[in-house]
């Protein structure tokens, strides 16, 4: 069993291969597994251990699958950029998109901006297409209009170690 910051209790249901959540209001829901015994992402096989970290992510000891499953929020439900990057559906290629954002706009994305561009990515656009959208944006034109390629690269990329700016 594990208790989250909201007072909800998470319980392993070993024989039904699922994790149940009991809220402080008495509502019981299945939050993981429950789709039969198995090793797919939506299945568990003899879950036994549970832990919740400071970010509210639930870790499940999926015993017979010899793995630990992490259950967290969807990136669309995130309330901070850090929570967004810890979301269960945040993919390794999403980090590339956020780096592209930093390169184009010379700053970390705010949460709304990150969700917007990740939504574009989820709609099937690749990074090259997205970079075209970013370069057409008003923010990009306001920040970099009139600069040469060399000036843009110098402003948007860190200098190699030991190199001094002119």
Sine and cosine of phi, psi and omega as CSV:
sin_phi,cos_phi,sin_psi,cos_psi,sin_omega,cos_omega
0.00,0.00,0.45,-0.90,0.06,-1.00
-0.55,-0.84,0.53,-0.85,-0.03,-1.00
-0.89,-0.46,0.76,-0.65,0.01,-1.00
-1.00,-0.08,0.05,-1.00,-0.07,-1.00
-0.90,0.44,-0.42,0.91,0.01,-1.00
-1.00,0.08,-0.03,1.00,-0.01,-1.00
1.00,0.03,0.17,0.99,0.05,-1.00
-0.99,0.14,0.62,-0.79,-0.02,-1.00
-0.97,-0.25,0.76,-0.65,0.04,-1.00
-0.96,-0.27,0.75,-0.66,-0.12,-0.99
-0.79,-0.62,0.72,-0.69,0.09,-1.00
-0.99,0.16,0.71,-0.71,0.07,-1.00
-0.90,-0.43,1.00,0.09,-0.13,-0.99
-0.84,0.55,-0.73,0.68,-0.10,-1.00
-0.96,0.29,-0.36,0.93,0.04,-1.00
-0.96,-0.27,0.11,0.99,0.08,-1.00
0.79,0.61,0.81,0.59,-0.02,-1.00
-0.45,-0.89,0.23,-0.97,0.10,-0.99
-0.89,-0.45,0.78,-0.63,0.02,-1.00
-0.96,-0.27,0.58,-0.82,0.06,-1.00
-0.91,-0.42,0.80,-0.60,0.06,-1.00
-0.93,-0.37,0.93,-0.36,-0.02,-1.00
-0.98,0.20,0.22,-0.97,0.03,-1.00
-0.91,0.41,-0.29,0.96,0.06,-1.00
-1.00,0.05,-0.02,1.00,0.01,-1.00
1.00,0.04,0.18,0.98,-0.01,-1.00
-1.00,0.06,0.76,-0.65,-0.01,-1.00
-0.94,-0.35,0.79,-0.61,0.05,-1.00
-0.69,-0.72,0.43,-0.90,0.12,-0.99
-1.00,0.05,0.82,-0.57,-0.03,-1.00
-0.95,-0.32,-0.27,0.96,0.04,-1.00
-0.44,-0.90,0.57,-0.82,0.01,-1.00
0.95,0.31,-0.50,-0.87,-0.02,-1.00
0.99,0.16,0.10,0.99,-0.01,-1.00
-0.94,-0.35,0.54,0.84,-0.03,-1.00
1.00,0.08,0.32,-0.95,0.02,-1.00
-0.92,0.38,0.73,-0.68,0.02,-1.00
0.12,-0.99,-0.05,-1.00,-0.07,-1.00
-0.89,-0.45,0.14,0.99,0.07,-1.00
-0.93,0.37,0.25,-0.97,-0.03,-1.00
-0.86,0.51,-0.46,0.89,-0.01,-1.00
-0.98,-0.18,0.31,0.95,0.00,-1.00
-0.78,-0.62,0.40,-0.92,0.09,-1.00
-0.75,-0.66,0.31,-0.95,0.08,-1.00
-0.65,-0.76,0.98,-0.18,0.00,-1.00
0.89,0.45,0.86,0.51,0.03,-1.00
-0.93,0.36,0.72,-0.69,-0.03,-1.00
-0.81,-0.59,-0.74,0.67,-0.08,-1.00
-0.99,-0.17,0.55,-0.84,0.04,-1.00
-0.70,-0.72,0.57,-0.82,0.12,-0.99
-0.49,-0.87,0.51,-0.86,0.06,-1.00
-0.83,-0.55,0.76,-0.64,0.01,-1.00
-1.00,-0.01,-0.01,-1.00,-0.04,-1.00
-0.90,0.43,-0.34,0.94,0.02,-1.00
-1.00,-0.01,0.04,1.00,0.01,-1.00
0.99,0.13,0.19,0.98,0.04,-1.00
-0.99,0.14,0.69,-0.73,-0.02,-1.00
-0.99,-0.15,0.78,-0.63,0.04,-1.00
-0.95,-0.33,0.77,-0.64,-0.11,-0.99
-0.88,-0.47,0.83,-0.55,0.13,-0.99
-0.98,0.20,0.98,-0.20,-0.05,-1.00
-1.00,-0.04,0.99,0.13,-0.27,-0.96
-0.81,0.59,-0.84,0.54,-0.09,-1.00
-0.95,0.31,-0.29,0.96,0.09,-1.00
-1.00,-0.02,-0.06,1.00,0.03,-1.00
0.81,0.59,0.77,0.64,-0.01,-1.00
-0.49,-0.87,0.27,-0.96,0.14,-0.99
-0.91,-0.42,0.83,-0.55,0.03,-1.00
-0.99,-0.11,0.67,-0.74,0.09,-1.00
-0.96,-0.27,0.80,-0.60,0.02,-1.00
-0.90,-0.44,0.87,-0.50,0.00,-1.00
-0.65,-0.76,-0.18,-0.98,-0.03,-1.00
-0.98,0.18,0.34,-0.94,0.15,-0.99
-0.95,0.32,0.56,-0.83,-0.03,-1.00
-0.86,0.51,-0.47,0.88,0.02,-1.00
-0.94,0.35,-0.37,0.93,0.01,-1.00
-1.00,0.01,-0.10,1.00,-0.08,-1.00
-0.89,0.45,0.58,-0.82,0.03,-1.00
-0.93,-0.36,-0.14,0.99,0.09,-1.00
-0.67,-0.74,0.33,-0.94,0.03,-1.00
-0.90,0.44,-0.62,0.78,0.02,-1.00
-0.89,0.46,-0.68,0.73,0.03,-1.00
-0.89,0.45,-0.60,0.80,0.03,-1.00
-0.87,0.49,-0.70,0.71,-0.04,-1.00
-0.96,0.29,-0.27,0.96,0.05,-1.00
-1.00,-0.08,-0.07,1.00,-0.06,-1.00
-0.88,0.47,0.51,-0.86,-0.05,-1.00
-0.90,0.43,-0.45,0.89,0.00,-1.00
-0.98,-0.19,0.27,0.96,0.11,-0.99
-0.99,0.13,0.88,-0.47,-0.11,-0.99
-0.99,-0.14,0.38,-0.93,0.03,-1.00
-0.81,0.58,-0.58,0.82,0.00,-1.00
-0.94,0.33,-0.34,0.94,0.06,-1.00
-0.91,0.41,-0.55,0.84,0.05,-1.00
-0.89,0.45,-0.61,0.79,0.06,-1.00
-0.87,0.49,-0.64,0.77,0.02,-1.00
-0.90,0.44,-0.68,0.73,0.01,-1.00
-0.91,0.41,-0.59,0.81,0.08,-1.00
-0.91,0.42,-0.62,0.78,0.05,-1.00
-0.88,0.47,-0.67,0.74,0.05,-1.00
-0.85,0.53,-0.74,0.67,0.00,-1.00
-0.87,0.50,-0.64,0.76,0.02,-1.00
-0.90,0.43,-0.70,0.72,-0.05,-1.00
-0.96,0.29,-0.62,0.78,-0.14,-0.99
-0.94,-0.33,-0.02,1.00,0.09,-1.00
0.85,0.53,0.58,0.81,0.04,-1.00
-0.25,-0.97,0.32,-0.95,0.11,-0.99
-0.92,0.39,0.58,-0.82,0.08,-1.00
-0.95,0.31,0.52,-0.85,0.18,-0.98
-0.98,0.19,0.16,-0.99,-0.09,-1.00
-0.87,0.50,-0.70,0.71,0.00,-1.00
-0.89,0.46,-0.67,0.74,0.03,-1.00
-0.90,0.44,-0.68,0.74,0.02,-1.00
-0.88,0.47,-0.70,0.71,0.01,-1.00
-0.90,0.43,-0.63,0.78,0.01,-1.00
-0.87,0.49,-0.79,0.62,-0.06,-1.00
-0.94,0.35,-0.56,0.83,0.09,-1.00
-0.91,0.42,-0.58,0.81,0.07,-1.00
-0.89,0.45,-0.65,0.76,0.06,-1.00
-0.88,0.48,-0.68,0.73,0.02,-1.00
-0.89,0.46,-0.67,0.74,0.00,-1.00
-0.92,0.38,-0.38,0.92,0.05,-1.00
-0.97,0.22,0.00,1.00,0.11,-0.99
0.96,-0.27,0.06,1.00,0.01,-1.00
-0.99,0.13,0.63,-0.78,0.03,-1.00
-1.00,0.00,0.10,-0.99,-0.08,-1.00
-0.89,0.46,-0.57,0.82,0.02,-1.00
-0.90,0.43,-0.69,0.73,0.04,-1.00
-0.90,0.43,-0.67,0.75,0.00,-1.00
-0.91,0.41,-0.61,0.80,0.04,-1.00
-0.90,0.45,-0.54,0.84,0.09,-1.00
-0.90,0.43,-0.68,0.73,0.06,-1.00
-0.88,0.48,-0.68,0.74,-0.02,-1.00
-0.91,0.43,-0.66,0.75,-0.03,-1.00
-0.94,0.34,-0.36,0.93,0.05,-1.00
-1.00,0.07,-0.11,0.99,-0.08,-1.00
-0.96,0.27,0.43,-0.90,0.03,-1.00
-0.89,0.46,-0.63,0.77,-0.02,-1.00
-0.88,0.47,-0.67,0.74,0.02,-1.00
-0.90,0.43,-0.72,0.70,0.00,-1.00
-0.89,0.46,-0.64,0.77,0.01,-1.00
-0.91,0.41,-0.58,0.81,-0.03,-1.00
-0.98,0.18,-0.57,0.82,-0.18,-0.98
-0.83,-0.56,0.12,0.99,-0.02,-1.00
-0.89,0.45,0.70,-0.72,0.03,-1.00
1.00,0.10,0.02,1.00,0.03,-1.00
-1.00,-0.06,0.49,-0.87,0.08,-1.00
-0.98,0.18,0.21,-0.98,0.05,-1.00
-0.85,0.53,-0.67,0.74,-0.02,-1.00
-0.89,0.45,-0.67,0.74,0.03,-1.00
-0.91,0.42,-0.64,0.77,0.02,-1.00
-0.88,0.48,-0.76,0.65,-0.01,-1.00
-0.88,0.48,-0.66,0.75,0.01,-1.00
-0.89,0.45,-0.61,0.80,-0.01,-1.00
-0.98,0.20,-0.50,0.86,-0.13,-0.99
-0.98,-0.19,-0.21,0.98,-0.03,-1.00
-0.87,-0.49,0.66,-0.75,0.06,-1.00
-0.92,0.39,0.48,-0.88,0.02,-1.00
-0.97,0.26,0.55,-0.83,0.09,-1.00
-0.87,0.50,0.48,-0.88,-0.02,-1.00
-0.81,0.58,0.76,-0.65,0.04,-1.00
1.00,-0.01,-0.18,0.98,-0.03,-1.00
-1.00,-0.02,0.69,-0.72,0.00,-1.00
-0.98,-0.20,0.58,-0.82,0.04,-1.00
-0.96,0.27,0.51,-0.86,0.03,-1.00
-0.99,0.16,0.00,0.00,0.00,0.00
